[in-house]
Amino acid sequence: MDLEEVAEELYEVPPEEFTALRKQRADEARADGDRGLAKEIGGLPKPSTAAWVCNLLVRAHRAEIEGLVELGDLLRQAQEDLAGDQLKALNRQRSQLLTALTRQAAALAREHGQRVSSSVQAQVEDTLRAGMTDPEAGEALLSGRLVSPMSYSGLGTTGTRPALHLVPPRPERPPKEPRPRGGDAAERRRQREEKARRREEEARRAEQERRRRALEEARQAAEEAETVAAEARAAAEEEQRRVDDLDARRADLQARVAELADELARAEREAAETAEELKRAERHRRTAERQATDAAGARDRAVAALRALEEG
């Protein structure tokens, strides 16, 4: 058992089952002697209903959500050079896609026994819009481990964005030393001092590693800045071709949005038709059961009448 495995399990179950399952997994880790893992599991926050619905949607339709995030990246790149009427058309199609995905998420929640209110659906749509608009929000959405809904105000994304998949692996712990027998206070003090020394040494090494990485990143950033400057000078000469490419990309994006919207609309129609067929089948079943019951009663009365005549 590790934190990644437990988190993946916890953020998939409905919110009402989260607390009990979290306690169970923490107790199991504690029983295995891993108190650190038990504490980390106990610290995992419970998701809101809207966050859980988003996590459910990502797990069930990951390809569509990846397409949504990718489409947001492409739109951010393209909208700088699009005319006002073209942007309005793209925004309208994007809104239709978000609405369709929100309905799909609500239907998925109902399949798992959870009815969502209109306010929760609004939070789900805001979260999907944030994932489409902001790259970090898109990454958090795809993690499938949101604990609260997100929203995008145009100045950044608000909301909790747990990136548990980015948490570094827990360091190997030194083997536990046997406890001294007989209440040897000096030995216990020596062990405490040794543990404190190890912690200080680990902290010192961690700080050195952090500084080394910061220096390496700064050097790499300087090299990248020089490369970017050279590329920017070359890119200025290709701006006209870029405008033509953006126009072609806009057409592709519009076709992609329309295709996704058609697929979702078709799925919704099929779901509605299946629900109607289920209702008709249920009515036929009840009618058949009622007729079978009436026939059985008539049979019993006929048999009783026959016996009465034979005995008379």
N, C-alpha and C positions, 0 to 999 in steps of 0.2 A: 504494500500500500504506500502511495506517495501523494503529495499535495495535488499534483496535476490530475491524477486519477480520481481522487475524491471530489475535486472541484468540478470536473467534467460530469460526474454523476449528480452532484447536488444541484447544479444550475439547470438540470434537465427536468427534475421532478416539480410538480405543482408547488406553489408557495406554502400551502397549508401542510405539506409533507416535509418541508425543508428542515425545520427546527428539529424534529424527531430524528430524521436521518443524519443530520449533522452531529447530534449528540451520540447517536449510535456509532458513527465512524470515529468520533473523538475517543469514545470509550474503548473501541477496539484498538486504536493506536496506543492508548494509555496501557491497556492490558498487555500489549506487545513490548512495553518498556520504552516506547518512544514518546516521552512527554512533550518534547519540542513539537513534533508533528501534531500531537493532540491539541496543543495550544493554538497552532496555526489553523487547524481545522475549525476549532471553536471560534476563531476570529473571522471566519468567512461570513460576510453579511448576507442576510436574507434578501432575495430580490423582490421588488414590487410586482404587482400583477402585470403591469405593462411591460416591465423588463422581461419577465418570464415569457410572455407571449412573443416578444421579439426573439428571445433565445430559442423558443420552440420553432418559430418560422425559419430561423437560420439553419437549424438542424434538419428540418423537413425539406426545405427548398434552398439549399445553400447556393446552387448554381444561379438561381434567379437573383439572390441577394448579391452575389459576387458580380453579376451583370449590372445590378443597380449601382453598386459602388464604382465599377469601371465606367459606367455611363456618366456618372458624376464627374470623374476625372476628365473624361473627354469633353464634357460640356464646359468645364472650367477653362480648358485650353481653347475651346472654339469660340466662346461667347464674346471675347474681346474684339473680334473682327466681324461679328454678325450685325446686320441691320436690325432696327427696332422691331419691325414686323416679324422677322425671322426668329428673334429672341422670344417674342410673344407666343409664336407657334410652338417653339420648343418647350417653353415653360408650361403651356397648356397641356401638351402631351406628357410632360413630366408629372404634372399634377394628377392627370388621369391614371398614370402608372402607379403613383403612390397610393391613390385611393383604392385601386384594384388590389394591391398588395396588402393594404390594411384590412380589406374585407376578407382576403384569403387567410390572414393571420387570425381574425376573429372566428372564422369558420373552423380553423384548425384547433383553436382553443376549445370551441364547443365540442369537437370530436373527443377531446380529452376531459370532458365533463366540466369545463369552466366557462360560464357565460361572462362576457365582458361588457361593461357599460359603455355608453357613448363617450364619456370622459376618458376611459382607458383607451378606447380606439383612437381618440385624438392624440393621446400621448404616444401610442404606437406609431401613428403617422408622423408626428414630430420627430420621433427617434429615427425613423427611416429617412426622413428628409435630412436630418443632421448627418446620418451616415452617407448620404449621397452628396452632401455639400462640403463636408469637412473630412480630409483624409484620416485624421486621428480618430474621429468618430466612426468612420467606415471600418477602421481596424478593430475598434472596440465592438462594433456591431457584429462583425464576422467572428469575434472570439466566442460568441454564444454564451457569454458569462456576464451580461449586464446585471446590475443590481438596482438600477433606477433608470427611468427614461431620460432621453437627451433632447435638447432643442437647440436650434441654430438661430441666432439673432442677427447675423450679418457681421458681427464683430468677434465671433468665436462660438464655440460650442459649450453649453453648460450641461451639467449632469455628471454622474459617476461613470467613469470609464475604466473598469478593472481590466488590467492586462495581465492576468495571472499566467498566461502562456509566455510572458516575457520575464517572469520571476526567475532569477538564476537558481541553479540547483543548490540545495542545502549542503553546506560543507560537511565533509566527513568528520565525525566526532571521535575524539580519542577514546579508547576503551576505558570503561569504568574501572577505577582502582578498588580493590577490596577494602571494605571498611575495617579499621583497626579494632581488634577485640579488647575487651576489658576497659573501654572508655578512656583510651589514651589521648588526653587533651592535646599534648604536644604533637602527636602524629596527625591529629585532625587539623591543628593549626597549620602544620607543614603542608598538608594537602590543600587547604584553602589558599595558602600563599602560592603554591604551585599552580593552582587553577587560575588565580589572579594574574600570575606571571604569563601563563599561556594566553589568557585573554588579551593582555596588553601586547604581547608579541603578535597575536593574530590581528589586533587593531592596527599595529604599526605596519605590518606587511600589507594590510588592506589599504592603508593610506598611501603607502609607497606605490602600490599597484594603481590606485586611483590617479595619483600624480603622473605616473608613467603613461597611463592611457590618455590623460588630459593633454600631456605634451605631444604624444603621438597624434592625437586628433587635431591639435593646433597646427602641427606641421603638415598634416594631410590637408587641412582646410586651406592653408596658405598655398600649397601646390594646386589644389583644386581651383582656388580663386584665380591663380595665374592662367590655368587652363581655360576657365570660363571666360576670362577677359579676351584671350585669343580667339575662342570660339565666337564670342559676341561680335568681334570685329569681322569675322568671316560671315556670320549670320546676317549682318546688315546688308550684304550684297545679294542675299537670296530672299529678301522680304517679299518680292513680288510673287515668286513661286509659292511662298508660304500662304499668301492670300488665296491663290488658286486651290491649293491643297485644303485649306480650311473650308472653302465653299463646297468641295467634294465631300469632305468629312461631315459637314452639316447635313447633306442629303442622306448620307449613310446613317447618321444618328437618328434622323427623323424616321427612316425606314425601320431602324432597330426598335425605337420606342413604339411605333405602330404595331410591329410584330409582337412585341411582348404584351402590349395591351390586348391584341386580338387573342393571344394564347390564354391570357387570364380570363377574358370575357367568355371564351369557349369553355374553359374549365368551370366557371361559375354556372353557365347554362347547363352543363352536364350534371353538376351537383344538384341543381334545382330539379331537373328532370328525374334524376334518381330518387330524390326525396318524394316527388309526386308518385312515382311507381311504387315506392315503399308504402305510401299511404293507401294506394289502391289495393295492393296485395294484402295489407293488414285488414282492410274492410272485407275482402273476399274470404280471408281466413275466418273472420268472425261469423260471417254469413254461413260458411260451410259448417262450422262447429255448431251453430244454432240449428241448422237443418239436421245434422247428425243426431243432436240431442232429441229433437222432435221425433225423428224416425225411430230412435231407440224407445221412446216413450210409447209410441203407437204400437211397436212390436210387443212390448211388455203387456199392453192392454189386450192385444189380440190373443196372446198366449194365455193370459188369465181367463179370458172369455171362453176359449177352447176347453181349458181344463174344467171350467165350471159346467159346461155342457156335457163333457165326458163323465164327470162325477154324478151329474143329475140323471 
